[in-house]
Amino acid sequence: MATPRFLDEIGSKLSELAANSPARDIEKNVKAMLGSAFGKLDLVTREEFEVQREVLAHARQKVADLEARVAELERRLAGEGDKPA
């Protein structure tokens, strides 16, 4: 009946080796380096990006509306200038 205990020991040793393997260390180091690099960049979240996209769309529409209004006012002024006083 020593076999199950022996298998448990082997399993725990393999788990310990996997946890302390060089691949695990490399993965941790790469994650830390990427996290540090991304932290230095001026990045925005998807939510912040979407909000700014909506603000820009609203601003573009407002500019288009104002351009149309200015064109209409210029047309009216040009029409009044043609009329005799």
Buried (B, 14 or more C-beta within 10 A) or exposed (E): EEEEEEEEEEEEEEEEEEEEEEEEEEEEEEEEEEEEEEEEEEEEEEEEEEEEEEEEEEEEEEEEEEEEEEEEEEEEEEEEEEEEE
